[in-house]
Amino acid sequence: MKRTAVLLLCLAVFGCSQWYGSYEQEGMSIITYNVQDLFDARYDGGEYPEYDPREGLWDAPGYHLRLSRLRDVIARSGYPDVVLLQEIEKPEILDDLVSGYLYGRGYHYRAGTSTGTSAIELGVITRFPITQVLLHEGQFLDHVSPRPTMEVVLDTPWGHIHVFNAHWKSKIGGAEETEPARRACAEALASRIADIRMEHEDVYIIAGGDFNTTPFETGLYDLALLQWDEDVREGSLYITADGSMVDASKGVLYSPWLQEGGLNRPGTYVYRGEWEAIDHLLFCNNFFTGKSPDFQQAFVIEEGLLDEWGSPAGWNLNSREGYSDHLPLGAVAR
């Protein structure tokens, strides 16, 4: 087995939007949100066919409608300090979002990926300065992760916080058949986290995104995401609900999905009528020391984002209704 955690290229798209008002830092808040196929209205050649603006199905009004809906979701999330986005077409979308629809909200810094390997990429907007952007691709057996994981290093009042934004391969094609691709991503992420902790034990780490796997899965094959036990499997990322068991150097992180009582919803995505917890925010042990920023709570943002059946109101290209087939997952540390 070969594993890699490599710098592919630096893709920071830094920018400043003028901001009026004061901002008092009492802690930090973060959300992760799969926005479901957010394309702009410019033809680049890599779009999904239905989002090719030359065909008349997609246009600038539709694009700006989606940006305004995304602004609404971020507002309903309380304008968090860090926003992790999945399934955006290109970094320029972040520019349009921040300089237009989020103007004046303090999101001075942003970074997005443009790997050329996928029509849907990753993005981060934040109030904290971004000092570094890395991409990590993983290889597990003969499977290379098709979507690299994005790492941004934030300069905060508490020192550097390493934030990972991931979008692991979906289960289209079969859960077992596609699991090695997710394990490649998990291995790269766990390896990179271990390397960071070897150099800086006191650094803060958050791993988030759409992992396309739940913390409750069981199977006859090895899974990419596992609840912590003594049977350590190489290529997996481990999660726990016990803050005292968190050990980022061993790839063990805290998952709010496992906390006693669970969250306000059993998941962020509905598949065949069942809720699935496939979006994640995972925290290293430094968020459980009793010192700021200390993990406080996590929650699924649902206000105004559900359809008449109580599922996520997914974006419908034909009717131009809805938001996303995922709900945002948020967390607060103080």
ZAFI-51028 format. One record per atom (N, C-alpha, C, CB): x, y, z. Coordinates in steps of 0.02 Angstrom, whole numbers, plus 50000, padded with zeros to 5 digits. Glycine has a CB too. Layout:
% residues N
XYZ
...
//
This chain:
% residues 334
500424994050000
500005000050000
500435006250000
499535000050060
500255011049960
500595017349958
500125022849981
500855018849886
500375027250022
499955032750044
500315039250031
499765032050120
499935044250014
500235050649998
499835056250031
500265051749923
500185061350051
499875067550075
500315073150048
499815067750155
500165075249988
500635079449952
500325086249936
500855076049889
500765091149929
500565097649905
500525097349829
501065103149928
499925098249803
499855098149731
499985105049701
499165095749711
499625109849726
499735116749704
499365121349751
499505117749631
499605127449756
499305132249801
498775136149762
499835137049832
498165136149788
497615138949749
497235144249788
497145133449728
497565147749832
497205152749871
496945158249826
497665155749925
496325159949837
496035165649803
495875170749857
495385163649761
496365174649876
496285179249931
495935185549906
496965181049962
495545188349950
495215194549931
494955198049992
494655193149882
494815204349984
494525208250037
493895211650011
495025213450064
493365210950049
492775214850034
492695219850091
492135210350027
492555225950075
492515231050127
491975229150176
492375237950098
492105230350239
491655228150292
491545233750341
491925221850328
490925235350354
490765240650401
490495237550465
490245245550371
490665240450521
490435237850585
491005234750624
489885232750575
490865232550685
491365229650728
491235222150736
491375233050797
491775218550748
491715211350758
492125209450819
491955207450695
491785206850869
492125204950931
492195197350932
491735207450994
492815195050937
492955187950933
492875184751002
493655186750905
492335181051013
492215177651076
492275170051069
491525179451103
492425167751011
492465160650997
492455159850922
491885156751030
492325153950898
492295152950826
491715148350809
492945150050800
491425149550751
490875145350726
491065143050655
490205149250726
490805137350636
490975134350572
490385130450546
491605129950578
490295130450480
489805125950449
490145122450390
489165129750427
489885116550373
490055113250311
489405112250272
490415106450323
489435113350206
488825113350167
488965111150096
488495120350167
488655105650075
488675103450006
488105107249970
488595095649999
488285111749926
487795116349897
487425113349837
488135122749877
487625107549813
487305103949758
487375107549691
486565102949773
487915106149657
488005108149588
487915115649576
487515104349544
488355119549606
488325126749596
488795128849540
488505130549663
488505130349481
488885132449422
488745139749408
488705128049361
489245143249381
489125150049359
488825149949289
489775154249361
488725155849260
488385156249195
488875157249137
487875161849195
489515155849148
490015156449096
490225149549071
490635160449121
490265148749006
490445142348978
491205141348981
490205141748905
491415135649011
492125134049016
492295127348986
492335134249088
491785123248972
491905116848941
491885110948988
492555116948907
491905112149054
491895106649101
491235105849137
492445107549150
490735109749120
490095109649155
489715103149142
489675115549134
489255101449187
488775096349171
488355098849112
488325094649233
488125094449067
487765096749008
487165101249023
487525090848968
486815099749077
486215103749093
486395110749117
485805100249146
487045111849134
487265118449156
487695121949103
487645117949221
487625119649041
487965122948985
487545129048965
488065118048924
487775135148978
487365141048964
487225142048890
487695147148992
487585138748846
487465139548774
486825136148752
488055136748735
486585131448793
485985127648774
485345130948797
486025120748802
485405136348836
484815139848858
484485137248921
484325139848804
484745131748948
484465129049010
484725132749072
484615121649015
485295135849065
485615139149122
485825146149101
486225135149148
485745150849147
485885157849129
486095161749191
485275161049096
486265168149180
486495172449234
485965173449288
486705179049207
485315174649271
484815175349324
484775169149370
484135176649294
484835163249340
484815157249381
485415156849427
484795151149336
485995158649401
486605158549441
486545163349501
487215160349398
486315169349488
486255174249542
485695172349591
486145181149514
485185168949567
484685166249613
484995161349661
484115162949574
485435157049636
485765152149678
486225155549729
486155147149636
486585160649707
487005164349754
486595167549809
487415169649717
486025170349792
485605173449843
485325168149892
485025177249811
485175162249865
484935156849909
485505154549955
484675150849868
486105154249929
486675152349971
486785157550025
487305151449929
486735163950007
486785169150058
486255168250113
486695176150025
485645166350093
485125165250143
485305159550190
484455163650108
485595154150163
485785148550205
486335150650255
486025142650162
486825154350231
487365156650275
487085161250329
487915160250234
486595165450310
486275169850359
485905165850411
485795174750324
485535160650390
485165156450437
485635152550482
484705151750399
486255151750460
486765148350501
487105153150549
487275145050456
486905159550548
487195164450593
487825167650568
487335161350658
487935167650503
488545170450473
489165167750510
488535178150475
489295161250505
489855158250541
490525160950518
489845150750533
491025160150561
491695162650546
492035158950490
492125162350608
491885152550484
492185148250432
491625144550396
492715143350462
491625144850330
491125141350290
491485136750241
490655146450252
491365130250248
491645125350202
491105123550151
491895118950240
491275124150087
490795122850034
491045117249989
490665129149993
490595112849969
490745107649920
490265108449861
490675100549952
490495106249803
490125106249740
490025113349712
489455102949749
490555117349714
490565123549676
490995122449614
490825129549719
490835125849560
491185124549497
491895127149497
490805127649440
492015133149526
492665136349520
492745141549575
492755139549450
493375143549590
493485148449643
493155155249631
494225149549651
493065157149568
492765163649553
492065164349582
492745164749478
491725158749593
491065159049624
491105162049694
490745152049626
491655160449729
491755163349796
491825170849792
492365160249829
492155173349740
492225180549731
491545183749723
492675182049671
491125180849680
490455183649668
490035183449732
490105179849612
490105178049770
489725177249831
489925182449883
489815170349860
490565183049895
490815187349949
490765194749932
491535185549965
490965196549871
490965203649853
490265206249839
491395204749792
489795201849826
489115203949812
488625202249868
488885200849749
488455195949874
487905193949918
488095193749991
487665187149897
488735193250007
488965193450076
489365199750091
489385187250092
489285204750049
489645211050059
489485213950128
489465216150004
490015215950164
489925218950229
489875214050287
489325223050228
489965207550274
489895202550327
490575200250354
489505196650302
491105203250332
491755201750361
492125195850332
491675200650431
491885193050277
492235187350247
492795190050202
491745182850206
493335191950233
493885195050197
494325190050160
494305199050244
494275183650177
494745178750150
494375172850121
495225176350206
494625170350066
494305164750033
494825160849993
493735167049988
494685154449983
495115150149943
494695144849911
495675146949987
494865143049849
494495137949814
494965133649772
493965141049769
494745127749755
495145123149715
494945123549642
495075115949741
495415121949599
495305121549527
495745116049500
495445128449491
495575109949517
496005104249503
495975101849431
495835098549548
495405103249398
495315100849330
495125093549326
495935101849292
495045090149383
494865083149383
494125082049396
495265079449436
493755087449411
493055086749428
492695093149409
492955085249503
492055092549392
491645098449377
491425101849441
491035096549335
491495098549497
491285101349561
491885101549608
490705097349592
492025107449635
492635108649674
492465110749745
493065113949640
492975113049782
492915114749852
493055122249862
493395110549894
492765125049914
492895132049930
492835133450004
492425136549891
493185138650027
493165140850096
493115148450096
493795138450137
492655151150136
492655158250151
492695159050226
492005161750122
493045164250249
493175164850320
493345172050339
493735160150341
493265173450403
493475179950430
494205179850451
493035181850489
494495173950457
495185173350479
495665173450419
495285166850520
496235176650427
496735176450373
496935169250355
497355180450392
496985167850291
497215161350267
497955162050252
496815159050203
498365158150287
499095158650278
499375153350232
499435158150345
498995148050220
499255142750177
498665138650150
499755138150215
498735136250089
498235131850058
498605125950029
497815135650004
498385119950046
498685113750020
498135109149994
499105110250075
498325104849948
497885099549925
498235092949938
497705100349850
497845087949958
498115081349974
497735076049935
498075079950051
498105072249895
497795066649861
498035060249894
497965066649785
497615055249895
497795049049928
497775043249880
497335047749986
498165038049897
498155031949859
498115026049907
498785031349813
497625021749896
497545015749938
497495009749891
496905016349984
497975005149897
498044999649850
498105002649780
497434994749855
497655001149734
497705003849667
497195009349655
497624998349616
496915012149710
496405017349703
496685024149722
495795015649747
496665028849676
496855035649690
496225039749701
497285038649632
496215043749754
495625047749768
495495052649710
495705051649834
494895052649682
494745057049626
494665064249646
494125054749590
494575065549711
494475072249735
494955073649792
493745073349758
495475077549782
495945079049836
495595082849893
496525083249810
495865081949952
495615085550011
495985092250016
495715081450075
495615097450030
495885104250035
496045105750108
495375109450007
496625108650119
496835110850186
496975118350185
497455106850211
496665122050230
496825129050238
497075130150310
496205133650223
497585134250317
497845135950383
497615143050399
498635135450385
497245143650454
496955150050474
497355153150530
496225149150494
497465159650526
497805163350579
497265166350624
498265168950550
497195163650684
496645165550729
496935168350795
496185159550743
496505171150837
496745173450903
497035167950946
496175176750940
496905161650930
497155156050970
497735152550936
496585151050983
498015155550885
498545152450847
498275149450782
498885147050888
498675145450750
498475142550686
497965136950696
499085139850649
497455136950654
496975131550651
497005128550581
496245134050668
497135122150578
497135118550514
496435115950501
497655112750514
496135118050447
495455116050429
495475112250364
494975122150425
495195106250364
495155102050304
494455102150276
495385094850320
494415102550211
493775102450175
493795096750126
493625109350139
493355091950133
493385085850093
492715084350060
493585079850136
492755081250003
492165078549968
492355071749941
491915083349910
492225066549982
492415059849963
491945057049910
492425055350025
492175052049875
491795048949821
491135046249847
492195043449788
490605047049806
489945044549824
489925036949815
489395047949782
489365033949832
489275026649827
488955024549761
488865024149885
488895029349715
488655027549649
489135022549618
488565033749604
488875016849599
489295011349574
489365005749624
489985014049555
489065006849684
489095001649735
489495003749795
489374995249707
489225002549855
489565004749916
490235001249925
489125003349977
490244994649918
490874991049927
491364992549871
490744983549930
491124993249810
491554994349754
491905001249757
491164993849689
491565006149786
491845012849790
492185014349856
491305017949778
492155009849904
492455011149970
493205012249967
492305005350016
493585008649925
494305010049922
494475017249905
494635005449872
494075020449864
494205027549848
494105031849909
493745029849791
493605030349950
493505034150012
494055032550062
492815032550043
494285026350062
494835024650107
495485028250087
494955017050107
495575029350022
496155033150000
496125040150029
496185033349923
495535043250027
495455049950056
495565049850132
494755052750039
495285044850165
495345044350237
496075043350258
494925038550264
496435039150221
497135037950236
497555044250227
497405032350192
497435047950173
497805054050161
497675059150216
497635057050093
497035059750237
496845064450289
497155062450356
496085064850295
497095056150375
497375053850439
498135054750440
497185046550451
498455053250384
499185053850380
499405061150387
499445051050314
499055065650354
499225072750359
499115075450429
498815076750308
498575073450461
498435075650529
498985073150576
497755073150553
499195066950568
499725064150610
500375068050601
499835056750595
500525069950539
501135073850525
501105080650559
501235074650450
500525083850556
500445090450588
500565089850663
499745093350574
500265084850694
500325084050766
501025082250788
499835078850791
501405078950746
502095077350762
502515083750766
502395072550711
502335088750725
502705094950723
502445099950774
502675097950654
501785100050785
501475105050829
500915101750869
501195111150787
501075099750930
500585096250971
500005100750992
500915093351031
500135107250997
499615111751023
499195114950968
499935117051064
499265112950906
498885115950852
498175113250851
499235114550785
497715117350828
497015115350822
496875112650752
496535121350838
496465107450749
496305104250686
495555102750683
496715097650677
495245104450626
494555102750612
494535099550542
494085109050616
494195093950537
494105090750472
493355090550457
494405083550471
493175093350400
492465093650383
492345092150310
492185100450400
491695091850293
491505090850223
490995085350215
492105089350182
490885083550153
490435078150134
490855071850124
490015079950070
490825067350173
491235061250169
490865055650132
491415058950239
490225056650118
489825051450085
489835044750122
490075050450014
489915045150186
489885039150229
489665041350298
490565035450232
489305037050333
489035038750398
489465035750454
488315036450405
489415038350515
489795035550570
489485029150598
489875040650626
488935026950569
488575021250597
488585015150551
487855023150612
488985015450499
488975010050450
489335003850475
489295012350385
489104998250454
489444991850466
489454988150400
489084987650522
489924983750391
489964979950329
490484974650333
490114984550271
490474970250285
490964964850282
491624967250254
490694959050241
491644973150226
492254975950198
492514981550244
492144978550126
493144983250236
493444988550278
493174995350258
494204988350272
492974999150308
492665005650297
493165011350306
492075006650344
493025016950272
493465022750276
493395026450341
493315027550219
492795026350371
492655029850433
492395024850484
492145035550422
492725024350541
492555019350591
492525022450660
493055013650589
492065019950701
492075021850771
492685018550803
491415019750807
492985022150849
493615019950879
493545013550918
493895025350923
493985008850904
494065002950946
494805000850942
493584997050923
494964995450973
495664993350974
495884989950909
495784988651032
495404988250867
495564984950804
495724990150751
494984980250781
496314992950754
496514998350709
496624995550639
497155001950734
496294998550590
496364996350521
496715001850481
495674994650490
497245000050449
497605004950409
497165007250351
498265001950383
497165013750339
496755016550286
496095019250310
496635011450235
495965019050375
495335021550402
495455027750446
494975016150443
494945031850451
494935037450497
494465035650554
494715044150461
494665037150616
494285035050673
493945040950708
494735031350722
493355039650735
492975044750770
492735042050837
492375047150727
492615046650883
492395044950950
491945050450977
492995043750997
491535048651026
491125053551061
491425055451128
490415050851071
491995052551145
492325053751209
492915058351198
492555047051242
492855064551222
493395069351212
494055067051240
493205075751244
494045062951292
494675060651322
495015055351279
494545057751391
494635052451232
494925047351188
495185050251122
494405042051173
495065056751112
495285059751050
496045060051048
494985066851042
496345057650995
497065057650986
497205058750912
497395051051012
497285065050893
497355066650822
497975063450792
497385074150813
498495062250834
499105059250807
498985052050785
499665059450859
498455048950810
498275042150790
497675042050744
498145037850851
497465047950721
496895048250676
496235047250710
496975043350621
496185048950775
495565048350812
495305055350827
495665044150878
494715056950801
494425063650808
493735063150838
494395067250741
493505068850866
492845069050897
492305070250844
492815074450951
491775066250846
491215067150801
490585068950841
491095060850759
490285074750828
489665076450863
489095071650848
489445083450843
489125068050792
488585063350777
488535057850830
488705060150709
489085056550865
489095051050913
488935053350984
489765047650913
488855059850994
488745062351062
488085059751090
488755069951063
488045059451155
487445056951188
486845061251170
487535056751265
486325058051148
485725061651127
485735063651055
485645067751169
486315062951022
486355064650952
486265072050938
485855060750913
486115073650876
486005080550855
485255081650845
486395082250791
485075087750824
484365089350817
484045085850758
484285096750810
484445083150712
484185078850659
484645072850652
484135082850591
484385067250628
484815061250623
485285061350564
484385055150618
485265066550524
485715066950468
485655073550431
485585061250420
486015074150376
486005080150335
485755078650265
486695083250332
485625072350250
485455070250183
484955064550188
486095068050143
484505064250140
484005058850140
484095054550077
483275061850142
484165048050088
484245043350033
483715037850041
484955040250033
483295037449991
482745032549991
482335032950055
483025025449983
482185039150075
481755040250132
482085039850200
481205035450130
482735038450202
483095037750265
483615043250272
483425030850269
483655046150332
484155051250346
484845048150351
483985055150410
485345051550323
486035049250327
486485054850352
486275046650258
486925053150398
487405057950426
488055057550387
487535056650503
488055060250326
488645059650283
489075065950281
488435057850214
488815071450309
489215077550315
489505077850385
488775083950300
490135079950391
490485079350455
490875085650473
490955073450452
490935086750538
491405091350568
491745087550625
491055098050594
492395086250618
492765082250666
493295086650699
493085076050632
493405085650764
493835090150803
494395086350838
493415093850854
494985089550841
495555086550876
495485087750951
496215089450850
495935084750990
495885084751063
495985091651093
496375080051092
496315096351058
496425102951087
495775106951095
496895106851044
495235104551066
494585107651075
494225105051138
494145106651014
494575101051179
494265098051238
494705098851299
494115090651226
495035104551305
495485105851361
495175110451414
496125108851336
494585113251399
494285118051445
494515125151433
494435116151515
494985126051386
495235132651369
494955134651300
496015132851369
494855141051291
494585143551228
495085142551171
494395151051234
494835140351113
494145138751096
493975131451114
494015139951021
493485130551157
493285123951180
492635122051144
493195123951257
492605115851120
492005113651085
491395114351129
492095106351061
490865117251101
490245118351139
489675114051113
490055125551136
489515114651049
488945111151023
488985110650947
488295114551044
488595106050920
488525105350848
487775104750833
488915099250820
487585106350771
486875106450755
486795106250679
486535112750784
486235103650657
486045103650587
485605109750576
485675097050566
485775113850526
485375119750510
484805117650464
485805125350477
484195118850486
483615116350448
483085121650435
483305110650485
483115127350468
482595132450462
482505134650389
482765138450506
481895133550363
481735135650295
482055131550241
481925142650287
482395126050258
482765122150208
482475115250195
483485121450231
481865114050221
481535107650213
480945108250165
481305104850280
480805102850129
480235102850084
479605100550122
480365098250024
479055099750087
478415098150119
478425091250151
477865098450068
478905086950132
478955080350162
479465080050219
479135075250108
479755085650235
480235085850289
480935083850270
480005081550344
481075083350205
481745081750181
482095088150158
481715076450124
482755088050148
483085093950121
482775096150055
483825092650112
482635102550050
482325105249989
482865106049936
481965112050003
482995100849899
483525100749849
483405105649793
483615093949821
483955107949762
483905112449705
483615108849645
484595115449688
483105111849614
482795109149554
482935113949496
482025108149565
483325111649448
483525115949393
482935118149351
484035112349350
482455113749341
481895115349297
481425120549328
481505109049281
481255119649391
480795124349425
481165130149457
480395120749477
481825129349465
482245134349500
481995135549571
482255140849460
481785130249602
481575130349672
482085126349714
480865127449681
482085127749779
482495123849825
483185126749837
482565117049800
483555123249879
484225125449900
484755120249884
484225127049975
484735114649919
485215109249909
484915102849937
485895110849943
485155097149911
484925090749938
485285088950003
485025085249887
485735093250026
486055092550092
485825098250137
486825092450085
485845097150202
485775102450251
486465104250278
485295100350308
486575110450298
487225112250328
487285109250398
487305119950330
487905107550414
488075105350482
488525110650513
488435098250481
488345113050572
488725118350604
488975116450673
488295124550609
489465120250697
489735119150764
490015125650790
490285113550764
490045126050858
490295132050892
490795129950944
489705136050925
491345133650948
491845132751001
491975139551033
492525129650972
492015139651099
492125145951135
492655144951189
491465148551167
//
